[in-house]
Structures are given as structure tokens and as C-alpha cells.
Amino acid sequence: MATGNIDQRDPDEIVDDLDLEDDDDDDDEDPGEASMTLVEHLEELRWRIFKSAIAIVVLGIVAFIFRIQIQQFLTYPLPKSADALGGKPIVTGVGEGFTVFLKLSFAVGFLAALPVILYQVWAFISPGLLAREKKNAVPFIVIGIVLFLAGITLGYIVIRFPVAWLIDFASDSFTPLISADNYYTFVAFFLLAFGIVFEIPLVLTFMAQLGLITAQTLTKRRAMAYVGMWVAATFLTPGADPYSPIILGAAMTFLFEITIIFIRIFKRKESEAVA
């Protein structure tokens, strides 16, 4: 039998040779690919940020065009007795009115561009996600936007109570002259707080997806969570009126219970997919 074409070397030597060849290939390819990949990622990140900034600027310009309507909408919760000049915020500097409109336009533009910003974030990180993670990411983004807008809406409904209480509290001793910058900054932070609070279900569900918490854990610690949420609702609403903390506390309690249901649904779907 002819054996001239059969390698007669020791099998260990053949394995060593193959390993050396693989190492040489890795040494030749890895550095170039790694640096090229890093450059490409940085370039993509730059363009994603640029597109997000363009969306904010464009929508901010649109908001500036409708600045009077936006200003009137945000001024509606301010009581007519807010100051001695007819219930409108005042300005104390030559350019303060223009500056306030710019801030309002930027804030509204950022809010309107939120879907674009989240899409750019999604487009940047999606190539590195697993198929299951990609499937869950889109609903998370949509639900997050809906919850944030729901929080802002509830905050707008509630804000008239703390504003009225804070202004009337010392109206017998002082003449209220509410500056535009102070009032709209207060409104912006108040609405932002409500919007962030409404993201609690999304955060807790994401933590459950990472295995940090479970629905059983939240159920067992429900009483402690209720105490923390109602205390937080009291501090997040600056007025001493009874309506604001009750409304926010009830909303947070409802969201907490919805979170437990969300986590159970996601876990059930994962179990069915594995089975």
C-alpha cells in the first residue's frame, strides 16, 4: 500500500503547527481590524450625535415660530393673581424675554426630537445586540416615550395646585412679581420630574431582564416600596397642597403594580420561547 502522501509526523507536532499558523493570522489581522472598527464606531457615533442635534435645532426653530402659543399654554396654570400687573410673568432685563423664548424653544425642540434621539441611540447599539435583545428594544423605546409623555401630561394637570399654593402663601405680606425665567424653569423641572417618575416601570422591567430583581421580590417588598413612593411624592411636589402628592403618589402606586405585571408577562414569554 502506498503511503507517500500520508503525513508521518507526530500528531502533536501537526497540532502545534496549526496553532502557530492561526496565531500568525490573528497577529496579522486583529490590530488592523480593531483600529478600523474603533474608527468606524467613532465616526458613526459622531454622525448619530450630529443627526440628533440637527433634529433638536430644526424642531427648536419650529417651536420658536410658535413661541407665543407655547408660552400661553405654559402660563395657563399661573393664577391671575400672580402679580400686580395682570397675571403675566415679568422680565427684569433687556434681553430676558428673548432668552426665555430661546430656552422654551430648546426644551420643546428636545422633547419633540426625543423619538429621533432614541432612534439614533437604537441604530448605534443595535448591531451589537442579540436577536432577543433587538426584539425587546423597540417595545421598550415606544413604551418609554409613551410613559414619559403621560408623566408630563399629568404634571401639567397637577402643577396649578402647587403654583397657586406657593403664590398665595405669602400674598398678604408680599406683592408677587413672578419673573418669566423663574416661572418657566420651575415648570420645566416639575414636568421633567413627573416624566422621569413615569419611567419607573421601564427601569424596573429592564432590571428584571438583567436578573437583578424579580416580580416576587417586588411583591414581598411592596409595603416598603409604597412608603418610599409616597414620601418621594411629597418631596417632588413643592407645594403644601394635598392634591399634588396624592395624585403623584397614586400614579406611582399604579405604575408599581403595572411593573409587576409587565415583569411576569416578559418572564412568561421568555419561558415559552425557551420551551
C-alpha positions as CSV (number, residue, x, y, z in Angstrom):
1,M,0.0,0.0,0.0
2,A,1.3,3.5,-0.9
3,T,1.9,5.8,2.0
4,G,3.9,8.5,0.4
5,N,1.1,11.2,0.6
6,I,0.4,10.5,4.3
7,D,2.0,12.8,6.9
8,Q,4.1,10.6,9.1
9,R,4.8,13.3,11.7
10,D,3.7,13.0,15.3
11,P,0.1,14.3,15.8
12,D,1.2,16.7,18.5
13,E,3.6,18.4,16.0
14,I,0.8,18.8,13.5
15,V,-1.4,20.5,16.1
16,D,1.4,22.8,17.1
17,D,2.0,23.8,13.5
18,L,-1.7,24.6,13.1
19,D,-1.8,26.6,16.3
20,L,1.2,28.6,15.1
21,E,-0.4,29.4,11.8
22,D,-3.6,30.5,13.5
23,D,-1.6,32.8,15.8
24,D,0.2,34.3,12.9
25,D,-3.1,35.0,11.1
26,D,-4.6,36.6,14.3
27,D,-1.5,38.8,14.8
28,D,-1.8,40.0,11.2
29,E,-5.5,40.7,11.2
30,D,-6.5,41.7,14.7
31,P,-4.7,45.0,15.1
32,G,-5.8,46.4,11.8
33,E,-9.4,45.2,12.2
34,A,-9.6,46.5,15.8
35,S,-8.4,50.0,14.9
36,M,-10.6,50.2,11.8
37,T,-13.6,49.1,13.9
38,L,-12.9,51.7,16.5
39,V,-12.6,54.5,13.9
40,E,-15.8,53.4,12.2
41,H,-17.7,53.3,15.5
42,L,-16.4,56.8,16.5
43,E,-17.4,58.1,13.0
44,E,-20.9,56.6,13.3
45,L,-21.3,58.0,16.8
46,R,-20.3,61.4,15.6
47,W,-23.0,61.2,12.8
48,R,-25.6,59.9,15.2
49,I,-25.0,62.8,17.6
50,F,-25.0,65.3,14.6
51,K,-28.3,64.0,13.4
52,S,-29.8,64.2,16.8
53,A,-28.5,67.8,17.2
54,I,-30.0,68.7,13.8
55,A,-33.4,67.3,14.8
56,I,-33.3,69.4,18.1
57,V,-32.3,72.5,16.2
58,V,-34.9,72.1,13.5
59,L,-37.7,71.3,15.9
60,G,-36.5,74.1,18.2
61,I,-36.8,76.6,15.3
62,V,-40.3,75.3,14.7
63,A,-41.1,75.8,18.4
64,F,-39.7,79.3,18.3
65,I,-42.1,80.1,15.5
66,F,-44.9,79.0,17.7
67,R,-43.4,80.5,20.9
68,I,-46.4,82.7,21.7
69,Q,-48.8,79.7,21.7
70,I,-46.3,77.6,23.8
71,Q,-45.8,80.5,26.2
72,Q,-49.6,80.9,26.6
73,F,-50.0,77.1,27.1
74,L,-47.4,77.0,29.9
75,T,-48.7,80.2,31.5
76,Y,-52.2,78.8,31.9
77,P,-51.6,77.2,35.3
78,L,-50.3,80.6,36.6
79,P,-53.1,82.2,38.7
80,K,-54.3,85.6,37.5
81,S,-53.4,87.0,41.0
82,A,-49.8,86.0,40.4
83,D,-48.6,89.6,40.2
84,A,-49.9,93.2,40.3
85,L,-49.5,93.6,36.6
86,G,-52.3,91.2,35.4
87,G,-51.2,87.6,36.0
88,K,-48.3,87.5,33.4
89,P,-44.7,86.7,34.3
90,I,-42.4,89.7,34.2
91,V,-38.9,90.2,32.8
92,T,-36.2,92.2,34.6
93,G,-33.7,92.6,31.8
94,V,-33.5,94.0,28.3
95,G,-32.8,90.6,26.7
96,E,-34.5,88.3,29.2
97,G,-37.7,87.9,27.2
98,F,-35.7,86.7,24.2
99,T,-33.6,84.4,26.3
100,V,-36.7,82.9,27.9
101,F,-38.2,82.2,24.5
102,L,-34.9,80.6,23.4
103,K,-34.9,78.3,26.4
104,L,-38.5,77.3,25.9
105,S,-37.9,76.6,22.2
106,F,-34.9,74.5,23.0
107,A,-36.8,72.5,25.7
108,V,-39.8,71.9,23.4
109,G,-37.5,71.1,20.5
110,F,-35.6,68.5,22.6
111,L,-38.9,66.9,23.7
112,A,-40.2,66.8,20.2
113,A,-36.9,65.3,18.9
114,L,-37.0,62.6,21.6
115,P,-38.1,59.9,19.1
116,V,-35.4,60.8,16.7
117,I,-32.8,60.8,19.5
118,L,-33.9,57.4,20.8
119,Y,-33.8,56.0,17.2
120,Q,-30.3,57.2,16.7
121,V,-29.3,55.6,20.0
122,W,-31.0,52.4,18.9
123,A,-29.4,52.4,15.5
124,F,-25.9,52.8,17.1
125,I,-26.2,50.0,19.6
126,S,-28.4,47.5,17.7
127,P,-25.6,45.9,15.7
128,G,-24.1,44.6,19.0
129,L,-27.3,43.2,20.4
130,L,-28.6,39.7,20.2
131,A,-31.8,38.9,18.3
132,R,-33.8,38.6,21.5
133,E,-32.5,41.9,22.8
134,K,-33.3,43.6,19.5
135,K,-36.9,42.2,19.7
136,N,-37.4,43.7,23.1
137,A,-35.6,47.0,22.5
138,V,-38.2,48.6,20.1
139,P,-41.2,48.0,22.5
140,F,-39.1,49.4,25.4
141,I,-38.4,52.6,23.4
142,V,-42.0,53.1,22.4
143,I,-43.3,52.4,25.9
144,G,-40.7,54.7,27.4
145,I,-41.8,57.6,25.1
146,V,-45.5,57.0,25.9
147,L,-44.8,56.8,29.7
148,F,-42.7,60.0,29.6
149,L,-45.4,61.9,27.7
150,A,-48.0,60.5,30.1
151,G,-45.9,61.8,33.1
152,I,-45.6,65.3,31.5
153,T,-49.3,65.4,30.8
154,L,-50.2,64.5,34.4
155,G,-47.6,67.0,35.7
156,Y,-49.2,69.8,33.6
157,I,-52.6,68.9,35.1
158,V,-51.2,68.9,38.6
159,I,-48.9,71.9,38.5
160,R,-51.6,74.5,39.0
161,F,-52.1,73.3,42.6
162,P,-48.6,73.8,44.0
163,V,-48.2,77.1,41.9
164,A,-51.4,78.5,43.4
165,W,-50.5,77.5,46.9
166,L,-46.9,78.8,46.8
167,I,-48.0,82.2,45.3
168,D,-51.0,82.7,47.7
169,F,-49.0,81.6,50.8
170,A,-47.4,85.0,51.3
171,S,-49.6,87.2,49.2
172,D,-50.8,89.1,52.3
173,S,-47.2,90.1,53.2
174,F,-45.7,90.5,49.7
175,T,-46.7,91.7,46.3
176,P,-46.0,88.7,44.0
177,L,-44.0,89.7,40.9
178,I,-43.1,86.3,39.2
179,S,-40.2,86.5,36.7
180,A,-40.6,84.6,33.5
181,D,-37.3,82.8,33.8
182,N,-38.1,81.7,37.4
183,Y,-41.6,80.5,36.5
184,Y,-40.8,78.6,33.3
185,T,-37.7,77.0,35.0
186,F,-40.0,75.8,37.8
187,V,-42.5,74.4,35.3
188,A,-39.7,72.7,33.3
189,F,-38.3,70.9,36.3
190,F,-41.7,70.0,37.7
191,L,-42.8,68.4,34.4
192,L,-39.4,66.7,34.0
193,A,-39.8,65.2,37.5
194,F,-43.1,63.7,36.5
195,G,-41.8,62.4,33.2
196,I,-38.9,60.7,34.9
197,V,-41.1,59.2,37.7
198,F,-43.3,57.6,35.0
199,E,-40.2,55.8,33.7
200,I,-40.1,53.6,36.9
201,P,-41.9,50.6,35.2
202,L,-39.4,50.7,32.3
203,V,-36.4,50.8,34.6
204,L,-37.6,48.0,36.9
205,T,-38.6,45.8,34.0
206,F,-35.2,46.3,32.4
207,M,-33.6,45.4,35.8
208,A,-35.7,42.3,35.8
209,Q,-34.5,41.4,32.3
210,L,-30.9,41.6,33.6
211,G,-31.8,39.3,36.5
212,L,-31.3,41.9,39.2
213,I,-34.9,41.8,40.5
214,T,-37.9,39.6,40.2
215,A,-41.7,40.0,40.4
216,Q,-41.6,38.0,43.6
217,T,-39.1,40.4,45.1
218,L,-41.2,43.4,44.3
219,T,-44.3,41.7,45.7
220,K,-42.6,40.9,49.0
221,R,-41.3,44.4,49.4
222,R,-44.5,46.1,48.3
223,A,-45.1,47.8,51.7
224,M,-41.6,49.3,51.9
225,A,-41.9,50.4,48.2
226,Y,-45.2,52.1,49.0
227,V,-43.7,54.1,51.9
228,G,-40.8,55.2,49.7
229,M,-43.0,56.2,46.8
230,W,-45.4,58.3,49.0
231,V,-42.5,60.0,50.7
232,A,-40.9,60.8,47.3
233,A,-44.3,62.1,46.1
234,T,-44.4,64.5,49.0
235,F,-40.9,65.9,48.3
236,L,-41.3,66.0,44.5
237,T,-44.4,68.3,44.8
238,P,-43.1,71.6,46.2
239,G,-46.4,73.0,47.4
240,A,-48.1,72.1,50.6
241,D,-51.5,71.5,48.9
242,P,-52.9,68.0,49.5
243,Y,-53.8,67.3,45.8
244,S,-50.3,67.1,44.2
245,P,-48.7,64.4,46.4
246,I,-51.9,62.4,46.4
247,I,-52.2,62.4,42.6
248,L,-48.4,61.6,42.2
249,G,-48.4,59.0,44.9
250,A,-51.5,57.3,43.4
251,A,-49.8,57.3,40.0
252,M,-46.6,55.9,41.3
253,T,-48.5,53.1,43.1
254,F,-50.4,52.3,40.0
255,L,-47.2,52.2,38.0
256,F,-45.5,49.9,40.5
257,E,-48.3,47.4,40.3
258,I,-48.2,47.6,36.4
259,T,-44.5,46.9,36.6
260,I,-45.1,43.6,38.5
261,I,-47.5,42.6,35.7
262,F,-45.0,43.6,33.0
263,I,-42.2,41.6,34.5
264,R,-44.4,38.5,34.8
265,I,-45.5,38.8,31.2
266,F,-41.9,39.1,29.9
267,K,-40.8,36.2,32.0
268,R,-43.7,34.0,30.8
269,K,-42.8,34.9,27.2
270,E,-39.2,34.0,27.7
271,S,-40.1,30.7,29.3
272,E,-42.4,29.9,26.3
273,A,-39.6,30.8,23.9
274,V,-37.1,28.6,25.6
275,A,-39.6,25.7,25.8
